[in-house]
Amino acid sequence: MNTIAVIGGGFSGTMVAVNLARLSQAPLKVLIINRGCPNGRGVAYSTQRPEHLLNVAARNMSAFPDHPNHLLAWLRTRVEYADLPDSELREMFIPRRVFGDYLLAVALPYTDPVDPMASVKIEFVCGEAVDFQQKENRSYVILSDCSEVVADKIVLALGNQPPADLPGAEDLSDHSAYCANPWKPWLDSLPPNGGKVLLLGTGLTTVDAILTLIECGWEGTIQAVSRNGLLPRSHFKGIEYPDFPPENPEELGLEKLNQLIEHHCEILKNQGANPAIIVDKLRPFSQLIWQRFTREEKTQFCSQYAARWNVVRHRIAPQIHEQVSGAIKSGKLEIKKGSITKLQPTNDCVTVSLEDGTSIVGDLVINCTGPMTRFSKTEMPLIQNLLAGRQIQSDEMDMGISVSENFNAIDSEGNPSSKIIAIGPLLRGTLWESVAVPELRGQAMRVAQILLEELEPDHARDAAWPSFEEKAVMEYMI
Ligand SMILES: Cc1cc2nc3c(=O)[nH]c(=O)nc-3n(C[C@H](O)[C@H](O)[C@H](O)COP(=O)(O)OP(=O)(O)OC[C@H]3O[C@@H](n4cnc5c(N)ncnc54)[C@H](O)[C@@H]3O)c2cc1C
């Protein structure tokens, strides 16, 4: 029997495994090797906090590309959603922990099958994969406790890396007033008598932290600092705008595309409409546009436009936006623009120095600057070992792993690996948009099909894979 080891048990890894199990015609062993986060939930959906909501409406969060209403149908099985009008349920931003429950429910028929004859079973293995080695015609995943797992193929579904260390953070590793990884629990580190929480970064993770502080009745103040000082925008009710995009926007190149975007934003603003519609309308083309950019254009996009793009693209639920705006109005929250140059311990606090010569002292400082994006500088032993063993290489932007069209990792000689496939945020440098469920569910199903086509060629020849042509689902509210 073939064995596939999926490394990483968040959304991407779990859904590759589920799609393998549902599509395979032959007995197959699927192992999900997962460390750290609870199985199936990953970083995003393991939060226990009810105030942490999805930032995508329920109608667009099905785990299956070929069953777009699957999440909605599952939500109807829960008493709190059962009687909501369809129009309301579709546009809801549900708690992320409920979405985590959904993922576990989707996996359950395969992790704990009722039918004892089930030919494919998914097993979770708790541990950290640190290497993948060939020995005498067999391949093994090596775990950090030195145990080994035989695997014919591996899928790297490692998710996002933790935030990169900031200058000076090496002296703060044990400091009680510093939290280097915002996705680990930090509430117990809050100073008991109030004070200032300083959040480094002003993106989605900062918004999570602000909400939690408000919900917990934090009596001190909150300050957030980032290079651009921009908070994510709110979701909004969109309008039809058929004038954009033009045909084949991927052929325009960065400069012309930017001019066109500016032009249409101006028109929309003059009409009193939200120009962010332009970003939504480009979403179905953004992977293709990125792939067609030259390396220089990609670099220019990252340095000049990416921050603005992200603020508009990764929007938050309106009710969350209101809470954050309310905190600013009441003086509880202050947003500051500034480049961080150094962190230093100062007695029980941490001092953050900024490029303009000023500094801010925090009683608790949380690094919310977002996942590290320099792939070759990773501290993950698995990636270090795969790079050192020349089994993989970085993509041209050094944002993730280099892959072929079929998601096969490219080795150091430029050849596609027959054993290693990658999925998810690791493909950011190749695809740019490779981070949210609306892209990842399609990837997960395609990766499962590709693996089965190789492992079960007879079946694949006759297989009528479930077809899915994902429609361009607009993120703005309807
Ligand atoms: C806070 C947050 C909120 C988000 N909210 C949304 C949202 O509302 N909607 C949306 O569409 N997207 C959201 N996202 C995007 C999110 O990245 C994707 O939706 C999705 O969860 C990514 O899943 P993943 O499996 O690729 O990565 P992850 O969820 O990061 O899972 C990777 C898993 O692999 C494990 N792992 C890593 N290395 C190893 C190793 N060597 N050995 C064993 N295990 C390993 C990790 O511990 C982790 O459990 C959010 C992201 C974050 C961080």
The ligand as a Tripos MOL2 file, in Angstrom:
@<TRIPOS>MOLECULE
LIG
   53    58     1     0     0
SMALL
NO_CHARGES

@<TRIPOS>ATOM
      1 C1         -4.3000   34.6770   12.3580 C.3       1 LIG1
      2 C2         -4.7250   34.2730   10.9670 C.ar      1 LIG1
      3 C3         -6.0540   34.4490   10.5410 C.ar      1 LIG1
      4 C4         -6.4540   34.0610    9.2640 C.ar      1 LIG1
      5 N1         -7.7540   34.2100    8.8780 N.ar      1 LIG1
      6 C5         -8.1520   33.7760    7.6520 C.ar      1 LIG1
      7 C6         -9.5210   33.8600    7.2340 C.ar      1 LIG1
      8 O1        -10.3760   34.3440    7.9600 O.2       1 LIG1
      9 N2         -9.8560   33.3920    5.9960 N.ar      1 LIG1
     10 C7         -8.9140   32.8720    5.1580 C.ar      1 LIG1
     11 O2         -9.2700   32.4600    4.0500 O.2       1 LIG1
     12 N3         -7.6220   32.7970    5.5220 N.ar      1 LIG1
     13 C8         -7.2270   33.2270    6.7360 C.ar      1 LIG1
     14 N4         -5.9110   33.1350    7.1010 N.ar      1 LIG1
     15 C9         -4.9590   32.6020    6.1300 C.3       1 LIG1
     16 C10        -4.5330   31.1980    6.4960 C.3       1 LIG1
     17 O3         -3.1560   31.2230    6.2850 O.3       1 LIG1
     18 C11        -5.1850   30.1120    5.6600 C.3       1 LIG1
     19 O4         -6.6000   30.2300    5.7070 O.3       1 LIG1
     20 C12        -4.8810   28.6980    6.1210 C.3       1 LIG1
     21 O5         -5.2440   28.5440    7.4640 O.3       1 LIG1
     22 C13        -3.4410   28.2960    5.9180 C.3       1 LIG1
     23 O6         -3.3430   26.9550    6.2960 O.3       1 LIG1
     24 P1         -2.0020   26.1290    6.1630 P.3       1 LIG1
     25 O7         -2.3500   24.7300    6.4740 O.co2     1 LIG1
     26 O8         -1.3880   26.3840    4.8380 O.co2     1 LIG1
     27 O9         -1.0230   26.7410    7.2360 O.3       1 LIG1
     28 P2         -1.0800   26.6730    8.8650 P.3       1 LIG1
     29 O10        -2.4400   26.9180    9.3660 O.co2     1 LIG1
     30 O11         0.0040   27.5940    9.3090 O.co2     1 LIG1
     31 O12        -0.7040   25.1790    9.1900 O.3       1 LIG1
     32 C14         0.5700   24.6570    9.0540 C.3       1 LIG1
     33 C15         0.7550   23.5800   10.0970 C.3       1 LIG1
     34 O13         1.9740   22.9020    9.8200 O.3       1 LIG1
     35 C16         2.6830   22.6810   11.0370 C.3       1 LIG1
     36 N5          4.0930   22.5090   10.7030 N.ar      1 LIG1
     37 C17         4.9450   23.4070   10.1660 C.ar      1 LIG1
     38 N6          6.1730   22.8510   10.0020 N.ar      1 LIG1
     39 C18         6.0810   21.5670   10.4300 C.ar      1 LIG1
     40 C19         7.0020   20.4860   10.5200 C.ar      1 LIG1
     41 N7          8.2680   20.6180   10.1130 N.pl3     1 LIG1
     42 N8          6.5610   19.3160   11.0270 N.ar      1 LIG1
     43 C20         5.2740   19.1610   11.4320 C.ar      1 LIG1
     44 N9          4.3650   20.1590   11.3690 N.ar      1 LIG1
     45 C21         4.7620   21.3370   10.8770 C.ar      1 LIG1
     46 C22         2.3670   23.9420   11.8360 C.3       1 LIG1
     47 O14         2.6300   23.7750   13.1880 O.3       1 LIG1
     48 C23         0.8690   24.1050   11.5160 C.3       1 LIG1
     49 O15         0.0790   23.3180   12.3640 O.3       1 LIG1
     50 C24        -5.4920   33.5320    8.3720 C.ar      1 LIG1
     51 C25        -4.1630   33.3760    8.8030 C.ar      1 LIG1
     52 C26        -3.7860   33.7280   10.0830 C.ar      1 LIG1
     53 C27        -2.3540   33.5340   10.4920 C.3       1 LIG1
@<TRIPOS>BOND
     1     1     2 1
     2     2     3 ar
     3     2    52 ar
     4     3     4 ar
     5     4     5 ar
     6     4    50 ar
     7     5     6 ar
     8     6     7 ar
     9     6    13 1
    10     7     8 2
    11     7     9 ar
    12     9    10 ar
    13    10    11 2
    14    10    12 ar
    15    12    13 ar
    16    13    14 ar
    17    14    15 1
    18    14    50 ar
    19    15    16 1
    20    16    17 1
    21    16    18 1
    22    18    19 1
    23    18    20 1
    24    20    21 1
    25    20    22 1
    26    22    23 1
    27    23    24 1
    28    24    25 2
    29    24    26 1
    30    24    27 1
    31    27    28 1
    32    28    29 2
    33    28    30 1
    34    28    31 1
    35    31    32 1
    36    32    33 1
    37    33    34 1
    38    33    48 1
    39    34    35 1
    40    35    36 1
    41    35    46 1
    42    36    37 ar
    43    36    45 ar
    44    37    38 ar
    45    38    39 ar
    46    39    40 ar
    47    39    45 ar
    48    40    41 1
    49    40    42 ar
    50    42    43 ar
    51    43    44 ar
    52    44    45 ar
    53    46    47 1
    54    46    48 1
    55    48    49 1
    56    50    51 ar
    57    51    52 ar
    58    52    53 1
@<TRIPOS>SUBSTRUCTURE
     1 LIG1         1 GROUP 0 **** ****
